[in-house]
Every structure is written in structure tokens, then in C-alpha cells.
Amino acid sequence: RALAATAAAFGGGERDGGALEAAGHAVLAAEPAVRADYFAIVDPRSLERVRDADGASVALVAARVGSTRLIDNRILGSP
């Protein structure tokens, strides 16, 4: 849901990397059983955080639910 919320914010016109990260963090923070390791909007080549996201930027997330670590990503410009 955090990745979907971030993609929706991007689709709605948000391009600020910090604001997109905040959207993802807000979803994770609303789930008491989830402990986020990281949520970041990055450049797909360098994996460095971006200030201004574009369609190739990637949202990355790692979080723990109990003893299980979940890792996923989403390209912001893809459906």
C-alpha cells in the first residue's frame, strides 16, 4: 500500500522526492505491526535518493512484519 500511495501521489503530479517518501512513510507508520527499515525514492542507475522524481525513479521499501522482512520496489512511471 505504501508503494501504491507513492505512485498515486506521483501520478497526481507530486515530484518532490521528500514529499513522495513522506507519503510512503505515512502508510507504513499507520500500521502498528510494521517496522520500516527504509523507504526511499531513488535514481534507478545510482540508487541515490532523488530531489526531483521522474517517471524512471524507483520507490524502494524494506520493512519488517514480525520476524519477516519484506522488500519491494516500484518504478513511479509504470502503471
mmCIF file of the N, C-alpha and C atoms, coordinates in Angstrom:
data_MODEL
# 
_entry.id   MODEL 
# 
loop_
_atom_site.group_PDB 
_atom_site.id 
_atom_site.type_symbol 
_atom_site.label_atom_id 
_atom_site.label_alt_id 
_atom_site.label_comp_id 
_atom_site.label_asym_id 
_atom_site.label_entity_id 
_atom_site.label_seq_id 
_atom_site.pdbx_PDB_ins_code 
_atom_site.Cartn_x 
_atom_site.Cartn_y 
_atom_site.Cartn_z 
_atom_site.occupancy 
_atom_site.B_iso_or_equiv 
_atom_site.pdbx_formal_charge 
_atom_site.auth_seq_id 
_atom_site.auth_comp_id 
_atom_site.auth_asym_id 
_atom_site.auth_atom_id 
_atom_site.pdbx_PDB_model_num 
ATOM 1   N N  . ARG A 1 1  ? 0.830  -1.204  0.000   1.00 0.00 ? 1  ARG A N  1 
ATOM 2   C CA . ARG A 1 1  ? 0.000  0.000   0.000   1.00 0.00 ? 1  ARG A CA 1 
ATOM 3   C C  . ARG A 1 1  ? 0.860  1.248   0.000   1.00 0.00 ? 1  ARG A C  1 
ATOM 4   N N  . ALA A 1 2  ? 2.028  1.196   0.648   1.00 0.00 ? 2  ALA A N  1 
ATOM 5   C CA . ALA A 1 2  ? 2.916  2.364   0.672   1.00 0.00 ? 2  ALA A CA 1 
ATOM 6   C C  . ALA A 1 2  ? 3.421  2.680   -0.729  1.00 0.00 ? 2  ALA A C  1 
ATOM 7   N N  . LEU A 1 3  ? 3.779  1.647   -1.484  1.00 0.00 ? 3  LEU A N  1 
ATOM 8   C CA . LEU A 1 3  ? 4.241  1.868   -2.855  1.00 0.00 ? 3  LEU A CA 1 
ATOM 9   C C  . LEU A 1 3  ? 3.107  2.402   -3.723  1.00 0.00 ? 3  LEU A C  1 
ATOM 10  N N  . ALA A 1 4  ? 1.915  1.875   -3.556  1.00 0.00 ? 4  ALA A N  1 
ATOM 11  C CA . ALA A 1 4  ? 0.768  2.338   -4.332  1.00 0.00 ? 4  ALA A CA 1 
ATOM 12  C C  . ALA A 1 4  ? 0.428  3.788   -4.004  1.00 0.00 ? 4  ALA A C  1 
ATOM 13  N N  . ALA A 1 5  ? 0.498  4.164   -2.737  1.00 0.00 ? 5  ALA A N  1 
ATOM 14  C CA . ALA A 1 5  ? 0.208  5.540   -2.335  1.00 0.00 ? 5  ALA A CA 1 
ATOM 15  C C  . ALA A 1 5  ? 1.236  6.502   -2.933  1.00 0.00 ? 5  ALA A C  1 
ATOM 16  N N  . THR A 1 6  ? 2.482  6.076   -2.958  1.00 0.00 ? 6  THR A N  1 
ATOM 17  C CA . THR A 1 6  ? 3.541  6.911   -3.522  1.00 0.00 ? 6  THR A CA 1 
ATOM 18  C C  . THR A 1 6  ? 3.354  7.060   -5.025  1.00 0.00 ? 6  THR A C  1 
ATOM 19  N N  . ALA A 1 7  ? 3.039  5.975   -5.705  1.00 0.00 ? 7  ALA A N  1 
ATOM 20  C CA . ALA A 1 7  ? 2.795  6.030   -7.145  1.00 0.00 ? 7  ALA A CA 1 
ATOM 21  C C  . ALA A 1 7  ? 1.585  6.909   -7.450  1.00 0.00 ? 7  ALA A C  1 
ATOM 22  N N  . ALA A 1 8  ? 0.561  6.846   -6.610  1.00 0.00 ? 8  ALA A N  1 
ATOM 23  C CA . ALA A 1 8  ? -0.625 7.689   -6.803  1.00 0.00 ? 8  ALA A CA 1 
ATOM 24  C C  . ALA A 1 8  ? -0.277 9.156   -6.630  1.00 0.00 ? 8  ALA A C  1 
ATOM 25  N N  . ALA A 1 9  ? 0.546  9.471   -5.642  1.00 0.00 ? 9  ALA A N  1 
ATOM 26  C CA . ALA A 1 9  ? 0.972  10.858  -5.442  1.00 0.00 ? 9  ALA A CA 1 
ATOM 27  C C  . ALA A 1 9  ? 1.779  11.332  -6.645  1.00 0.00 ? 9  ALA A C  1 
ATOM 28  N N  . PHE A 1 10 ? 2.655  10.475  -7.173  1.00 0.00 ? 10 PHE A N  1 
ATOM 29  C CA . PHE A 1 10 ? 3.428  10.819  -8.368  1.00 0.00 ? 10 PHE A CA 1 
ATOM 30  C C  . PHE A 1 10 ? 2.488  11.026  -9.552  1.00 0.00 ? 10 PHE A C  1 
ATOM 31  N N  . GLY A 1 11 ? 1.533  10.125  -9.714  1.00 0.00 ? 11 GLY A N  1 
ATOM 32  C CA . GLY A 1 11 ? 0.554  10.244  -10.797 1.00 0.00 ? 11 GLY A CA 1 
ATOM 33  C C  . GLY A 1 11 ? -0.292 11.498  -10.681 1.00 0.00 ? 11 GLY A C  1 
ATOM 34  N N  . GLY A 1 12 ? -0.461 11.982  -9.450  1.00 0.00 ? 12 GLY A N  1 
ATOM 35  C CA . GLY A 1 12 ? -1.219 13.204  -9.214  1.00 0.00 ? 12 GLY A CA 1 
ATOM 36  C C  . GLY A 1 12 ? -0.403 14.468  -9.401  1.00 0.00 ? 12 GLY A C  1 
ATOM 37  N N  . GLY A 1 13 ? 0.881  14.304  -9.754  1.00 0.00 ? 13 GLY A N  1 
ATOM 38  C CA . GLY A 1 13 ? 1.699  15.474  -10.050 1.00 0.00 ? 13 GLY A CA 1 
ATOM 39  C C  . GLY A 1 13 ? 2.807  15.774  -9.064  1.00 0.00 ? 13 GLY A C  1 
ATOM 40  N N  . GLU A 1 14 ? 2.868  15.057  -7.942  1.00 0.00 ? 14 GLU A N  1 
ATOM 41  C CA . GLU A 1 14 ? 3.931  15.305  -6.964  1.00 0.00 ? 14 GLU A CA 1 
ATOM 42  C C  . GLU A 1 14 ? 5.264  14.823  -7.529  1.00 0.00 ? 14 GLU A C  1 
ATOM 43  N N  . ARG A 1 15 ? 6.281  15.676  -7.477  1.00 0.00 ? 15 ARG A N  1 
ATOM 44  C CA . ARG A 1 15 ? 7.596  15.314  -7.994  1.00 0.00 ? 15 ARG A CA 1 
ATOM 45  C C  . ARG A 1 15 ? 8.701  15.458  -6.951  1.00 0.00 ? 15 ARG A C  1 
ATOM 46  N N  . ASP A 1 16 ? 8.397  16.083  -5.826  1.00 0.00 ? 16 ASP A N  1 
ATOM 47  C CA . ASP A 1 16 ? 9.387  16.264  -4.777  1.00 0.00 ? 16 ASP A CA 1 
ATOM 48  C C  . ASP A 1 16 ? 9.688  14.922  -4.112  1.00 0.00 ? 16 ASP A C  1 
ATOM 49  N N  . GLY A 1 17 ? 10.958 14.500  -4.180  1.00 0.00 ? 17 GLY A N  1 
ATOM 50  C CA . GLY A 1 17 ? 11.348 13.209  -3.626  1.00 0.00 ? 17 GLY A CA 1 
ATOM 51  C C  . GLY A 1 17 ? 11.020 13.082  -2.152  1.00 0.00 ? 17 GLY A C  1 
ATOM 52  N N  . GLY A 1 18 ? 11.243 14.139  -1.384  1.00 0.00 ? 18 GLY A N  1 
ATOM 53  C CA . GLY A 1 18 ? 10.950 14.107  0.049   1.00 0.00 ? 18 GLY A CA 1 
ATOM 54  C C  . GLY A 1 18 ? 9.467  13.944  0.331   1.00 0.00 ? 18 GLY A C  1 
ATOM 55  N N  . ALA A 1 19 ? 8.640  14.627  -0.445  1.00 0.00 ? 19 ALA A N  1 
ATOM 56  C CA . ALA A 1 19 ? 7.190  14.515  -0.258  1.00 0.00 ? 19 ALA A CA 1 
ATOM 57  C C  . ALA A 1 19 ? 6.700  13.121  -0.637  1.00 0.00 ? 19 ALA A C  1 
ATOM 58  N N  . LEU A 1 20 ? 7.281  12.540  -1.687  1.00 0.00 ? 20 LEU A N  1 
ATOM 59  C CA . LEU A 1 20 ? 6.898  11.186  -2.084  1.00 0.00 ? 20 LEU A CA 1 
ATOM 60  C C  . LEU A 1 20 ? 7.310  10.169  -1.021  1.00 0.00 ? 20 LEU A C  1 
ATOM 61  N N  . GLU A 1 21 ? 8.505  10.349  -0.463  1.00 0.00 ? 21 GLU A N  1 
ATOM 62  C CA . GLU A 1 21 ? 8.943  9.473   0.626   1.00 0.00 ? 21 GLU A CA 1 
ATOM 63  C C  . GLU A 1 21 ? 8.017  9.612   1.829   1.00 0.00 ? 21 GLU A C  1 
ATOM 64  N N  . ALA A 1 22 ? 7.614  10.828  2.132   1.00 0.00 ? 22 ALA A N  1 
ATOM 65  C CA . ALA A 1 22 ? 6.710  11.060  3.263   1.00 0.00 ? 22 ALA A CA 1 
ATOM 66  C C  . ALA A 1 22 ? 5.378  10.348  3.056   1.00 0.00 ? 22 ALA A C  1 
ATOM 67  N N  . ALA A 1 23 ? 4.889  10.314  1.813   1.00 0.00 ? 23 ALA A N  1 
ATOM 68  C CA . ALA A 1 23 ? 3.630  9.623   1.521   1.00 0.00 ? 23 ALA A CA 1 
ATOM 69  C C  . ALA A 1 23 ? 3.768  8.128   1.824   1.00 0.00 ? 23 ALA A C  1 
ATOM 70  N N  . GLY A 1 24 ? 4.878  7.548   1.437   1.00 0.00 ? 24 GLY A N  1 
ATOM 71  C CA . GLY A 1 24 ? 5.108  6.133   1.715   1.00 0.00 ? 24 GLY A CA 1 
ATOM 72  C C  . GLY A 1 24 ? 5.276  5.858   3.196   1.00 0.00 ? 24 GLY A C  1 
ATOM 73  N N  . HIS A 1 25 ? 6.059  6.707   3.875   1.00 0.00 ? 25 HIS A N  1 
ATOM 74  C CA . HIS A 1 25 ? 6.263  6.547   5.317   1.00 0.00 ? 25 HIS A CA 1 
ATOM 75  C C  . HIS A 1 25 ? 4.955  6.657   6.087   1.00 0.00 ? 25 HIS A C  1 
ATOM 76  N N  . ALA A 1 26 ? 4.066  7.545   5.646   1.00 0.00 ? 26 ALA A N  1 
ATOM 77  C CA . ALA A 1 26 ? 2.789  7.724   6.347   1.00 0.00 ? 26 ALA A CA 1 
ATOM 78  C C  . ALA A 1 26 ? 1.969  6.441   6.333   1.00 0.00 ? 26 ALA A C  1 
ATOM 79  N N  . VAL A 1 27 ? 1.964  5.750   5.208   1.00 0.00 ? 27 VAL A N  1 
ATOM 80  C CA . VAL A 1 27 ? 1.221  4.486   5.125   1.00 0.00 ? 27 VAL A CA 1 
ATOM 81  C C  . VAL A 1 27 ? 1.852  3.446   6.044   1.00 0.00 ? 27 VAL A C  1 
ATOM 82  N N  . LEU A 1 28 ? 3.172  3.352   6.023   1.00 0.00 ? 28 LEU A N  1 
ATOM 83  C CA . LEU A 1 28 ? 3.853  2.389   6.884   1.00 0.00 ? 28 LEU A CA 1 
ATOM 84  C C  . LEU A 1 28 ? 3.630  2.700   8.361   1.00 0.00 ? 28 LEU A C  1 
ATOM 85  N N  . ALA A 1 29 ? 3.678  3.975   8.713   1.00 0.00 ? 29 ALA A N  1 
ATOM 86  C CA . ALA A 1 29 ? 3.518  4.383   10.116  1.00 0.00 ? 29 ALA A CA 1 
ATOM 87  C C  . ALA A 1 29 ? 2.110  4.101   10.642  1.00 0.00 ? 29 ALA A C  1 
ATOM 88  N N  . ALA A 1 30 ? 1.136  4.031   9.740   1.00 0.00 ? 30 ALA A N  1 
ATOM 89  C CA . ALA A 1 30 ? -0.242 3.773   10.148  1.00 0.00 ? 30 ALA A CA 1 
ATOM 90  C C  . ALA A 1 30 ? -0.489 2.310   10.497  1.00 0.00 ? 30 ALA A C  1 
ATOM 91  N N  . GLU A 1 31 ? 0.482  1.461   10.221  1.00 0.00 ? 31 GLU A N  1 
ATOM 92  C CA . GLU A 1 31 ? 0.360  0.031   10.509  1.00 0.00 ? 31 GLU A CA 1 
ATOM 93  C C  . GLU A 1 31 ? 1.202  -0.312  11.733  1.00 0.00 ? 31 GLU A C  1 
ATOM 94  N N  . PRO A 1 32 ? 0.589  -0.546  12.895  1.00 0.00 ? 32 PRO A N  1 
ATOM 95  C CA . PRO A 1 32 ? 1.354  -0.783  14.117  1.00 0.00 ? 32 PRO A CA 1 
ATOM 96  C C  . PRO A 1 32 ? 2.283  -2.007  14.068  1.00 0.00 ? 32 PRO A C  1 
ATOM 97  N N  . ALA A 1 33 ? 1.940  -2.999  13.257  1.00 0.00 ? 33 ALA A N  1 
ATOM 98  C CA . ALA A 1 33 ? 2.753  -4.212  13.201  1.00 0.00 ? 33 ALA A CA 1 
ATOM 99  C C  . ALA A 1 33 ? 3.962  -4.068  12.270  1.00 0.00 ? 33 ALA A C  1 
ATOM 100 N N  . VAL A 1 34 ? 4.032  -2.958  11.544  1.00 0.00 ? 34 VAL A N  1 
ATOM 101 C CA . VAL A 1 34 ? 5.101  -2.769  10.559  1.00 0.00 ? 34 VAL A CA 1 
ATOM 102 C C  . VAL A 1 34 ? 6.207  -1.902  11.140  1.00 0.00 ? 34 VAL A C  1 
ATOM 103 N N  . ARG A 1 35 ? 7.450  -2.380  10.993  1.00 0.00 ? 35 ARG A N  1 
ATOM 104 C CA . ARG A 1 35 ? 8.628  -1.587  11.372  1.00 0.00 ? 35 ARG A CA 1 
ATOM 105 C C  . ARG A 1 35 ? 9.417  -1.330  10.087  1.00 0.00 ? 35 ARG A C  1 
ATOM 106 N N  . ALA A 1 36 ? 9.421  -0.096  9.633   1.00 0.00 ? 36 ALA A N  1 
ATOM 107 C CA . ALA A 1 36 ? 10.094 0.244   8.378   1.00 0.00 ? 36 ALA A CA 1 
ATOM 108 C C  . ALA A 1 36 ? 11.601 0.282   8.584   1.00 0.00 ? 36 ALA A C  1 
ATOM 109 N N  . ASP A 1 37 ? 12.334 -0.396  7.710   1.00 0.00 ? 37 ASP A N  1 
ATOM 110 C CA . ASP A 1 37 ? 13.789 -0.286  7.687   1.00 0.00 ? 37 ASP A CA 1 
ATOM 111 C C  . ASP A 1 37 ? 14.173 0.921   6.834   1.00 0.00 ? 37 ASP A C  1 
ATOM 112 N N  . TYR A 1 38 ? 13.534 1.044   5.661   1.00 0.00 ? 38 TYR A N  1 
ATOM 113 C CA . TYR A 1 38 ? 13.734 2.231   4.833   1.00 0.00 ? 38 TYR A CA 1 
ATOM 114 C C  . TYR A 1 38 ? 12.621 2.346   3.805   1.00 0.00 ? 38 TYR A C  1 
ATOM 115 N N  . PHE A 1 39 ? 12.413 3.565   3.356   1.00 0.00 ? 39 PHE A N  1 
ATOM 116 C CA . PHE A 1 39 ? 11.528 3.874   2.241   1.00 0.00 ? 39 PHE A CA 1 
ATOM 117 C C  . PHE A 1 39 ? 12.202 5.023   1.527   1.00 0.00 ? 39 PHE A C  1 
ATOM 118 N N  . ALA A 1 40 ? 12.540 4.848   0.262   1.00 0.00 ? 40 ALA A N  1 
ATOM 119 C CA . ALA A 1 40 ? 13.307 5.868   -0.446  1.00 0.00 ? 40 ALA A CA 1 
ATOM 120 C C  . ALA A 1 40 ? 12.870 5.971   -1.899  1.00 0.00 ? 40 ALA A C  1 
ATOM 121 N N  . ILE A 1 41 ? 13.012 7.166   -2.449  1.00 0.00 ? 41 ILE A N  1 
ATOM 122 C CA . ILE A 1 41 ? 12.808 7.413   -3.878  1.00 0.00 ? 41 ILE A CA 1 
ATOM 123 C C  . ILE A 1 41 ? 14.195 7.628   -4.461  1.00 0.00 ? 41 ILE A C  1 
ATOM 124 N N  . VAL A 1 42 ? 14.568 6.765   -5.412  1.00 0.00 ? 42 VAL A N  1 
ATOM 125 C CA . VAL A 1 42 ? 15.948 6.758   -5.889  1.00 0.00 ? 42 VAL A CA 1 
ATOM 126 C C  . VAL A 1 42 ? 16.043 6.789   -7.408  1.00 0.00 ? 42 VAL A C  1 
ATOM 127 N N  . ASP A 1 43 ? 17.255 7.147   -7.866  1.00 0.00 ? 43 ASP A N  1 
ATOM 128 C CA . ASP A 1 43 ? 17.609 7.054   -9.278  1.00 0.00 ? 43 ASP A CA 1 
ATOM 129 C C  . ASP A 1 43 ? 17.836 5.567   -9.583  1.00 0.00 ? 43 ASP A C  1 
ATOM 130 N N  . PRO A 1 44 ? 17.297 5.043   -10.692 1.00 0.00 ? 44 PRO A N  1 
ATOM 131 C CA . PRO A 1 44 ? 17.423 3.612   -10.954 1.00 0.00 ? 44 PRO A CA 1 
ATOM 132 C C  . PRO A 1 44 ? 18.849 3.148   -11.261 1.00 0.00 ? 44 PRO A C  1 
ATOM 133 N N  . ARG A 1 45 ? 19.711 4.046   -11.696 1.00 0.00 ? 45 ARG A N  1 
ATOM 134 C CA . ARG A 1 45 ? 21.080 3.645   -12.032 1.00 0.00 ? 45 ARG A CA 1 
ATOM 135 C C  . ARG A 1 45 ? 22.023 3.712   -10.826 1.00 0.00 ? 45 ARG A C  1 
ATOM 136 N N  . SER A 1 46 ? 21.959 4.817   -10.098 1.00 0.00 ? 46 SER A N  1 
ATOM 137 C CA . SER A 1 46 ? 22.903 5.026   -8.994  1.00 0.00 ? 46 SER A CA 1 
ATOM 138 C C  . SER A 1 46 ? 22.346 4.581   -7.636  1.00 0.00 ? 46 SER A C  1 
ATOM 139 N N  . LEU A 1 47 ? 21.039 4.427   -7.551  1.00 0.00 ? 47 LEU A N  1 
ATOM 140 C CA . LEU A 1 47 ? 20.325 4.131   -6.300  1.00 0.00 ? 47 LEU A CA 1 
ATOM 141 C C  . LEU A 1 47 ? 20.495 5.232   -5.261  1.00 0.00 ? 47 LEU A C  1 
ATOM 142 N N  . GLU A 1 48 ? 20.861 6.424   -5.718  1.00 0.00 ? 48 GLU A N  1 
ATOM 143 C CA . GLU A 1 48 ? 20.930 7.578   -4.817  1.00 0.00 ? 48 GLU A CA 1 
ATOM 144 C C  . GLU A 1 48 ? 19.553 8.229   -4.749  1.00 0.00 ? 48 GLU A C  1 
ATOM 145 N N  . ARG A 1 49 ? 19.236 8.766   -3.567  1.00 0.00 ? 49 ARG A N  1 
ATOM 146 C CA . ARG A 1 49 ? 17.960 9.467   -3.403  1.00 0.00 ? 49 ARG A CA 1 
ATOM 147 C C  . ARG A 1 49 ? 17.880 10.637  -4.385  1.00 0.00 ? 49 ARG A C  1 
ATOM 148 N N  . VAL A 1 50 ? 16.661 10.874  -4.869  1.00 0.00 ? 50 VAL A N  1 
ATOM 149 C CA . VAL A 1 50 ? 16.451 11.970  -5.812  1.00 0.00 ? 50 VAL A CA 1 
ATOM 150 C C  . VAL A 1 50 ? 15.733 13.119  -5.134  1.00 0.00 ? 50 VAL A C  1 
ATOM 151 N N  . ARG A 1 51 ? 16.074 14.312  -5.555  1.00 0.00 ? 51 ARG A N  1 
ATOM 152 C CA . ARG A 1 51 ? 15.379 15.504  -5.080  1.00 0.00 ? 51 ARG A CA 1 
ATOM 153 C C  . ARG A 1 51 ? 14.092 15.697  -5.885  1.00 0.00 ? 51 ARG A C  1 
ATOM 154 N N  . ASP A 1 52 ? 14.198 15.513  -7.201  1.00 0.00 ? 52 ASP A N  1 
ATOM 155 C CA . ASP A 1 52 ? 13.058 15.665  -8.108  1.00 0.00 ? 52 ASP A CA 1 
ATOM 156 C C  . ASP A 1 52 ? 12.855 14.344  -8.847  1.00 0.00 ? 52 ASP A C  1 
ATOM 157 N N  . ALA A 1 53 ? 11.738 13.693  -8.589  1.00 0.00 ? 53 ALA A N  1 
ATOM 158 C CA . ALA A 1 53 ? 11.450 12.397  -9.199  1.00 0.00 ? 53 ALA A CA 1 
ATOM 159 C C  . ALA A 1 53 ? 10.966 12.569  -10.630 1.00 0.00 ? 53 ALA A C  1 
ATOM 160 N N  . ASP A 1 54 ? 11.262 11.547  -11.440 1.00 0.00 ? 54 ASP A N  1 
ATOM 161 C CA . ASP A 1 54 ? 10.703 11.483  -12.785 1.00 0.00 ? 54 ASP A CA 1 
ATOM 162 C C  . ASP A 1 54 ? 10.135 10.079  -12.984 1.00 0.00 ? 54 ASP A C  1 
ATOM 163 N N  . GLY A 1 55 ? 9.650  9.792   -14.173 1.00 0.00 ? 55 GLY A N  1 
ATOM 164 C CA . GLY A 1 55 ? 8.997  8.513   -14.432 1.00 0.00 ? 55 GLY A CA 1 
ATOM 165 C C  . GLY A 1 55 ? 9.885  7.304   -14.261 1.00 0.00 ? 55 GLY A C  1 
ATOM 166 N N  . ALA A 1 56 ? 11.202 7.486   -14.330 1.00 0.00 ? 56 ALA A N  1 
ATOM 167 C CA . ALA A 1 56 ? 12.129 6.367   -14.158 1.00 0.00 ? 56 ALA A CA 1 
ATOM 168 C C  . ALA A 1 56 ? 12.528 6.163   -12.695 1.00 0.00 ? 56 ALA A C  1 
ATOM 169 N N  . SER A 1 57 ? 12.215 7.119   -11.832 1.00 0.00 ? 57 SER A N  1 
ATOM 170 C CA . SER A 1 57 ? 12.578 6.996   -10.419 1.00 0.00 ? 57 SER A CA 1 
ATOM 171 C C  . SER A 1 57 ? 11.895 5.778   -9.808  1.00 0.00 ? 57 SER A C  1 
ATOM 172 N N  . VAL A 1 58 ? 12.558 5.211   -8.803  1.00 0.00 ? 58 VAL A N  1 
ATOM 173 C CA . VAL A 1 58 ? 12.057 3.984   -8.192  1.00 0.00 ? 58 VAL A CA 1 
ATOM 174 C C  . VAL A 1 58 ? 11.797 4.216   -6.703  1.00 0.00 ? 58 VAL A C  1 
ATOM 175 N N  . ALA A 1 59 ? 10.653 3.747   -6.248  1.00 0.00 ? 59 ALA A N  1 
ATOM 176 C CA . ALA A 1 59 ? 10.344 3.748   -4.820  1.00 0.00 ? 59 ALA A CA 1 
ATOM 177 C C  . ALA A 1 59 ? 10.802 2.406   -4.258  1.00 0.00 ? 59 ALA A C  1 
ATOM 178 N N  . LEU A 1 60 ? 11.629 2.449   -3.216  1.00 0.00 ? 60 LEU A N  1 
ATOM 179 C CA . LEU A 1 60 ? 12.157 1.240   -2.576  1.00 0.00 ? 60 LEU A CA 1 
ATOM 180 C C  . LEU A 1 60 ? 11.652 1.161   -1.143  1.00 0.00 ? 60 LEU A C  1 
ATOM 181 N N  . VAL A 1 61 ? 11.307 -0.031  -0.712  1.00 0.00 ? 61 VAL A N  1 
ATOM 182 C CA . VAL A 1 61 ? 10.857 -0.200  0.667   1.00 0.00 ? 61 VAL A CA 1 
ATOM 183 C C  . VAL A 1 61 ? 11.392 -1.513  1.232   1.00 0.00 ? 61 VAL A C  1 
ATOM 184 N N  . ALA A 1 62 ? 11.788 -1.454  2.481   1.00 0.00 ? 62 ALA A N  1 
ATOM 185 C CA . ALA A 1 62 ? 12.106 -2.648  3.260   1.00 0.00 ? 62 ALA A CA 1 
ATOM 186 C C  . ALA A 1 62 ? 11.467 -2.436  4.621   1.00 0.00 ? 62 ALA A C  1 
ATOM 187 N N  . ALA A 1 63 ? 10.726 -3.432  5.076   1.00 0.00 ? 63 ALA A N  1 
ATOM 188 C CA . ALA A 1 63 ? 10.030 -3.325  6.358   1.00 0.00 ? 63 ALA A CA 1 
ATOM 189 C C  . ALA A 1 63 ? 9.897  -4.706  6.971   1.00 0.00 ? 63 ALA A C  1 
ATOM 190 N N  . ARG A 1 64 ? 9.721  -4.707  8.270   1.00 0.00 ? 64 ARG A N  1 
ATOM 191 C CA . ARG A 1 64 ? 9.532  -5.971  8.992   1.00 0.00 ? 64 ARG A CA 1 
ATOM 192 C C  . ARG A 1 64 ? 8.109  -6.044  9.533   1.00 0.00 ? 64 ARG A C  1 
ATOM 193 N N  . VAL A 1 65 ? 7.538  -7.224  9.383   1.00 0.00 ? 65 VAL A N  1 
ATOM 194 C CA . VAL A 1 65 ? 6.255  -7.543  9.990   1.00 0.00 ? 65 VAL A CA 1 
ATOM 195 C C  . VAL A 1 65 ? 6.535  -8.794  10.798  1.00 0.00 ? 65 VAL A C  1 
ATOM 196 N N  . GLY A 1 66 ? 6.621  -8.622  12.097  1.00 0.00 ? 66 GLY A N  1 
ATOM 197 C CA . GLY A 1 66 ? 7.057  -9.721  12.946  1.00 0.00 ? 66 GLY A CA 1 
ATOM 198 C C  . GLY A 1 66 ? 8.504  -10.049 12.617  1.00 0.00 ? 66 GLY A C  1 
ATOM 199 N N  . SER A 1 67 ? 8.778  -11.297 12.356  1.00 0.00 ? 67 SER A N  1 
ATOM 200 C CA . SER A 1 67 ? 10.154 -11.695 12.028  1.00 0.00 ? 67 SER A CA 1 
ATOM 201 C C  . SER A 1 67 ? 10.406 -11.740 10.520  1.00 0.00 ? 67 SER A C  1 
ATOM 202 N N  . THR A 1 68 ? 9.400  -11.394 9.729   1.00 0.00 ? 68 THR A N  1 
ATOM 203 C CA . THR A 1 68 ? 9.524  -11.435 8.275   1.00 0.00 ? 68 THR A CA 1 
ATOM 204 C C  . THR A 1 68 ? 9.948  -10.079 7.733   1.00 0.00 ? 68 THR A C  1 
ATOM 205 N N  . ARG A 1 69 ? 10.987 -10.068 6.901   1.00 0.00 ? 69 ARG A N  1 
ATOM 206 C CA . ARG A 1 69 ? 11.436 -8.832  6.262   1.00 0.00 ? 69 ARG A CA 1 
ATOM 207 C C  . ARG A 1 69 ? 10.897 -8.803  4.843   1.00 0.00 ? 69 ARG A C  1 
ATOM 208 N N  . LEU A 1 70 ? 10.176 -7.751  4.529   1.00 0.00 ? 70 LEU A N  1 
ATOM 209 C CA . LEU A 1 70 ? 9.575  -7.574  3.206   1.00 0.00 ? 70 LEU A CA 1 
ATOM 210 C C  . LEU A 1 70 ? 10.377 -6.519  2.463   1.00 0.00 ? 70 LEU A C  1 
ATOM 211 N N  . ILE A 1 71 ? 10.721 -6.804  1.214   1.00 0.00 ? 71 ILE A N  1 
ATOM 212 C CA . ILE A 1 71 ? 11.465 -5.878  0.371   1.00 0.00 ? 71 ILE A CA 1 
ATOM 213 C C  . ILE A 1 71 ? 10.751 -5.801  -0.962  1.00 0.00 ? 71 ILE A C  1 
ATOM 214 N N  . ASP A 1 72 ? 10.505 -4.571  -1.441  1.00 0.00 ? 72 ASP A N  1 
ATOM 215 C CA . ASP A 1 72 ? 9.812  -4.411  -2.716  1.00 0.00 ? 72 ASP A CA 1 
ATOM 216 C C  . ASP A 1 72 ? 10.200 -3.072  -3.332  1.00 0.00 ? 72 ASP A C  1 
ATOM 217 N N  . ASN A 1 73 ? 9.793  -2.879  -4.587  1.00 0.00 ? 73 ASN A N  1 
ATOM 218 C CA . ASN A 1 73 ? 10.065 -1.625  -5.281  1.00 0.00 ? 73 ASN A CA 1 
ATOM 219 C C  . ASN A 1 73 ? 9.019  -1.394  -6.348  1.00 0.00 ? 73 ASN A C  1 
ATOM 220 N N  . ARG A 1 74 ? 8.977  -0.154  -6.830  1.00 0.00 ? 74 ARG A N  1 
ATOM 221 C CA . ARG A 1 74 ? 8.047  0.196   -7.907  1.00 0.00 ? 74 ARG A CA 1 
ATOM 222 C C  . ARG A 1 74 ? 8.617  1.359   -8.692  1.00 0.00 ? 74 ARG A C  1 
ATOM 223 N N  . ILE A 1 75 ? 8.625  1.221   -10.003 1.00 0.00 ? 75 ILE A N  1 
ATOM 224 C CA . ILE A 1 75 ? 9.014  2.326   -10.876 1.00 0.00 ? 75 ILE A CA 1 
ATOM 225 C C  . ILE A 1 75 ? 7.841  3.295   -10.902 1.00 0.00 ? 75 ILE A C  1 
ATOM 226 N N  . LEU A 1 76 ? 8.086  4.554   -10.573 1.00 0.00 ? 76 LEU A N  1 
ATOM 227 C CA . LEU A 1 76 ? 6.975  5.502   -10.408 1.00 0.00 ? 76 LEU A CA 1 
ATOM 228 C C  . LEU A 1 76 ? 6.213  5.767   -11.694 1.00 0.00 ? 76 LEU A C  1 
ATOM 229 N N  . GLY A 1 77 ? 6.873  5.704   -12.840 1.00 0.00 ? 77 GLY A N  1 
ATOM 230 C CA . GLY A 1 77 ? 6.200  5.989   -14.097 1.00 0.00 ? 77 GLY A CA 1 
ATOM 231 C C  . GLY A 1 77 ? 5.502  4.809   -14.732 1.00 0.00 ? 77 GLY A C  1 
ATOM 232 N N  . SER A 1 78 ? 5.511  3.639   -14.083 1.00 0.00 ? 78 SER A N  1 
ATOM 233 C CA . SER A 1 78 ? 4.848  2.474   -14.663 1.00 0.00 ? 78 SER A CA 1 
ATOM 234 C C  . SER A 1 78 ? 3.473  2.288   -14.034 1.00 0.00 ? 78 SER A C  1 
ATOM 235 N N  . PRO A 1 79 ? 2.538  1.730   -14.801 1.00 0.00 ? 79 PRO A N  1 
ATOM 236 C CA . PRO A 1 79 ? 1.172  1.531   -14.264 1.00 0.00 ? 79 PRO A CA 1 
ATOM 237 C C  . PRO A 1 79 ? 1.132  0.467   -13.164 1.00 0.00 ? 79 PRO A C  1 
# 
